[in-house]
Amino acid sequence: MRRPVVTKLAIIAAFGLGGCETSATPKGEQMVGEQTAEDEAALDLEEHHRHQHLGGVTQFVALSLDTLGEDDAKRPAVEKLQRDLYECMAPARDIKNKLLLALAEDVAAGTVDTMKADTAVVQLNAAVAAQDCRVDALNELHGILSPIERAALVDKVEAHWEVWRHVNHDGEENSQKHGRRLGNLVRELDLTAEQVQRISNTLDTASSGHAVKFDRKEVDRFLQAFVSTFVAESFDAKSIVGDANALLASYGSTRMTLFYASVTPALTQEQRVKFSAYLREQANLQQAADPTEGGSP
């Protein structure tokens, strides 16, 4: 299966911020190559936002710092604050990784223990809600960046929110609500038409019967409060109240769990082995990409 890693190139390409054209490659070939790279990068970013639920808007900020393009003199300070944000999200990251590894084990066994997964999501929600350490890092970041840099950052944060919403929520409101995520599995696991129908039916039942609902208005309100105050001359992260960060992390993780619990019973043993390995890679890849683990996000 795909091995999604969110790199600087992936985010640049996914947001249409590619580099300059060179004359070494014929223009037609270059355009095809660039389009392929952008498509791959967009898929990587979507996979990231499907699985890596660490801190809501705080996570969007940390990811956005990769491609901010700040003044070179500020780069060490910005990178230090990015590490601080990821360190703040470390407890949530550890819970998220344990959830992914537990899902991988359950998928391999043929049945997902949703009660165990729900307990992990409750723990994740609490860990994200307790991320008060983000306040100092965000306040210091605001003080370092210029007005133009702050505006660029909030644009990127809003772009991450758009991608997150596209892969975790918007699809619920139309008749093809399982299409994109399920379509990826069809390609990767060679699902049959019968398997697809069975999974789709199970997803419909599981989604309608689950108590967790998504409050998009709360996230929009929280995000707009962040955007409007962060671009201003004065900013205090404490003034942005609400539980949108925890809501994003818990809802995204819950939807992910429901999806995999619905998919697993329909898979063959060979497909489960392949799918289980993919989920293990998701946990391991994020650890490798986390700057607090020695990599780069």
C-alpha positions in Angstrom: 0.0 0.0 0.0 1.0 3.7 -0.2 3.5 4.9 2.3 2.3 8.5 3.0 4.9 10.8 4.4 4.1 14.5 4.7 7.2 16.3 3.6 7.8 19.9 2.6 7.6 18.9 -1.0 4.3 17.2 -0.4 2.8 20.2 1.2 4.1 22.6 -1.4 2.8 20.5 -4.3 -0.5 19.8 -2.6 -1.1 23.5 -2.1 0.0 24.4 -5.6 3.2 26.1 -4.5 5.6 24.4 -6.9 9.1 25.6 -7.9 10.3 27.3 -11.0 10.4 25.7 -14.4 13.8 24.5 -15.8 14.9 24.1 -19.4 16.5 20.7 -18.9 13.3 18.8 -19.5 10.9 19.3 -22.4 7.9 21.4 -21.3 5.3 18.7 -22.0 7.2 16.0 -20.1 7.8 18.4 -17.3 4.1 19.4 -17.0 3.1 15.7 -16.8 5.8 15.0 -14.2 4.8 18.0 -12.1 1.1 17.0 -12.3 2.0 13.4 -11.2 4.1 14.8 -8.3 1.3 17.1 -7.3 -1.3 14.3 -7.4 0.9 12.1 -5.3 1.6 14.9 -2.8 -2.1 15.7 -2.5 -2.8 12.0 -1.7 0.0 11.9 0.8 -1.5 15.0 2.6 -5.0 13.5 2.6 -3.7 10.2 4.1 -1.9 12.2 6.8 -5.0 14.1 7.8 -7.0 10.8 7.8 -4.6 9.2 10.4 -2.5 11.7 12.2 -4.9 13.4 14.7 -2.6 15.1 17.3 -3.8 18.6 18.0 -6.3 20.2 15.6 -5.5 23.8 14.7 -2.2 23.5 16.7 -1.2 20.7 14.4 -2.2 22.7 11.3 0.1 25.5 12.5 3.0 23.2 13.1 2.6 21.7 9.6 2.3 25.1 8.0 5.6 26.2 9.4 7.4 23.8 7.0 6.5 26.0 4.0 6.2 29.4 5.5 9.3 30.8 3.8 10.2 33.1 6.7 13.2 35.3 6.7 16.4 33.2 6.9 17.5 35.0 10.1 14.3 33.9 11.8 14.5 30.2 10.7 16.3 28.8 13.8 13.7 30.5 16.1 10.8 29.3 14.0 12.1 25.8 13.8 12.6 25.8 17.6 9.0 26.9 18.1 7.8 24.2 15.7 9.6 21.6 17.8 8.0 23.1 20.9 4.5 22.6 19.3 5.3 19.0 18.4 6.6 18.4 21.9 3.4 19.8 23.3 1.5 17.3 21.1 3.7 14.4 22.1 1.3 12.8 24.7 -1.5 12.9 22.1 0.9 11.5 19.5 1.8 8.5 21.7 -1.9 7.7 22.3 -2.6 8.0 18.6 0.3 5.7 17.7 -1.0 3.1 20.3 -4.4 3.4 18.7 -3.0 2.8 15.2 -1.0 -0.2 16.4 -4.0 -1.6 18.2 -6.0 -1.2 15.0 -3.3 -2.9 13.0 -3.3 -5.9 15.4 -7.1 -6.1 15.4 -7.3 -5.9 11.6 -4.8 -8.8 11.3 -7.0 -10.8 13.7 -10.1 -10.1 11.8 -12.2 -8.0 14.3 -11.7 -4.5 15.6 -12.3 -4.0 19.3 -14.3 -0.7 19.0 -14.7 -0.4 22.8 -10.9 -0.5 23.3 -10.6 2.0 20.5 -13.2 4.3 22.0 -11.3 4.3 25.2 -8.2 5.4 23.4 -10.1 8.2 21.7 -11.3 9.4 25.1 -7.7 9.5 26.2 -6.7 11.3 23.1 -9.4 13.9 23.5 -8.2 14.6 27.1 -4.5 14.8 26.0 -5.3 17.3 23.2 -7.6 19.4 25.6 -4.7 19.6 28.0 -2.3 21.1 25.5 -1.9 24.4 27.3 1.8 24.4 26.4 0.8 25.5 22.9 0.0 29.0 24.3 3.5 30.2 24.9 4.8 28.8 21.6 2.0 30.4 19.6 2.4 33.8 21.3 6.2 33.7 20.7 5.6 32.7 17.1 3.3 35.7 16.6 6.0 38.0 18.0 8.7 36.7 15.7 6.8 36.8 12.4 6.1 39.9 10.3 2.5 40.9 9.3 3.1 39.3 5.8 4.4 36.1 7.4 1.5 35.9 9.8 -0.9 36.3 6.9 0.8 33.6 5.0 0.7 31.3 8.0 -3.0 31.6 8.5 -3.6 31.0 4.8 -1.8 27.7 5.1 -3.6 26.8 8.3 -6.9 27.4 6.5 -5.7 25.2 3.6 -4.9 22.4 6.1 -8.4 22.7 7.6 -9.9 22.5 4.1 -8.0 19.2 3.4 -8.9 17.8 6.8 -12.5 18.6 6.3 -12.5 17.1 2.8 -11.2 13.8 4.0 -12.8 13.5 7.4 -16.2 15.3 7.2 -17.5 16.9 4.0 -17.9 13.5 2.3 -20.6 12.5 4.9 -23.1 14.9 3.4 -23.5 13.3 0.0 -24.5 9.9 -1.5 -20.8 9.1 -2.3 -19.8 9.6 1.3 -17.5 6.5 1.4 -16.4 6.8 -2.1 -12.9 8.4 -1.9 -11.7 6.6 1.2 -13.2 3.3 0.1 -11.9 3.8 -3.5 -8.4 3.9 -2.2 -8.9 0.5 -0.6 -10.4 -0.9 -3.8 -7.2 0.0 -5.6 -4.7 -1.0 -2.9 -6.4 -4.2 -1.8 -8.1 -5.3 -5.0 -11.5 -5.4 -3.3 -14.3 -7.1 -5.2 -17.7 -5.5 -5.9 -19.3 -7.8 -3.3 -16.7 -6.6 -0.7 -17.3 -3.0 -1.6 -21.1 -3.3 -1.2 -20.7 -5.2 2.1 -18.3 -2.6 3.5 -20.5 0.3 2.3 -23.6 -1.2 4.0 -21.7 -1.7 7.2 -20.4 1.8 7.2 -23.9 3.2 6.7 -25.1 1.3 9.8 -22.1 2.1 11.9 -22.1 5.8 11.1 -25.8 6.3 11.8 -25.6 4.4 15.0 -22.6 6.2 16.5 -23.1 9.0 19.0 -20.1 11.1 18.0 -21.3 13.9 15.7 -19.1 16.7 14.2 -19.7 20.3 15.2 -18.3 22.1 12.2 -19.6 25.5 13.4 -17.5 25.2 16.6 -14.3 24.5 14.6 -15.1 27.3 12.1 -15.6 29.7 15.0 -12.4 28.7 16.7 -10.4 28.8 13.5 -11.7 32.2 12.6 -10.9 33.5 16.1 -7.4 32.3 15.6 -7.1 33.7 12.1 -8.4 37.2 12.9 -6.3 37.6 16.1 -3.1 36.1 14.8 -2.9 38.5 11.8 -3.4 41.4 14.2 -0.6 43.3 15.9 -1.7 42.0 19.3 -2.3 38.3 20.0 -2.8 36.1 23.0 -3.5 32.4 22.4 -5.3 32.2 25.8 -8.0 34.4 24.4 -9.1 31.8 21.9 -11.5 29.6 23.9 -13.2 26.4 22.8 -12.5 22.7 22.4 -12.1 22.6 18.6 -8.6 21.1 18.8 -9.9 18.1 20.9 -13.0 17.9 18.7 -10.9 17.6 15.5 -8.6 14.9 17.1 -11.4 12.8 18.6 -13.8 13.0 15.7 -11.1 12.2 13.2 -9.9 9.2 15.2 -13.4 8.0 15.8 -14.3 8.1 12.1 -11.0 6.4 11.3 -11.8 3.6 13.8 -15.4 3.1 12.5 -14.1 2.9 9.0 -11.5 0.2 9.7 -13.9 -1.7 12.0 -16.4 -1.8 9.1 -13.8 -2.8 6.5 -12.0 -5.6 8.4 -14.7 -8.3 8.5 -15.1 -8.2 4.7 -11.3 -8.7 4.0 -9.6 -11.9 3.1 -6.7 -13.0 5.3 -4.2 -11.8 2.7 -5.8 -8.4 2.5 -5.9 -8.1 6.3 -2.2 -8.8 6.5 -1.4 -6.2 3.9 -3.8 -3.6 5.5 -2.4 -4.3 9.0 1.1 -3.6 7.8 -0.1 -0.3 6.3 -1.5 0.8 9.7 1.7 0.0 11.4 3.6 2.1 8.8 1.2 5.0 9.6 2.3 4.9 13.2 6.0 4.4 12.5 6.1 7.0 9.7 4.7 9.7 11.9 7.2 8.9 14.6 10.0 9.3 12.0 8.5 12.5 10.7 8.2 14.2 14.1 11.1 16.6 14.9 11.0 15.5 18.5 11.8 12.0 17.3 14.8 13.2 15.3 13.1 13.8 11.9 11.4 16.6 10.1 7.6 16.9 9.9 
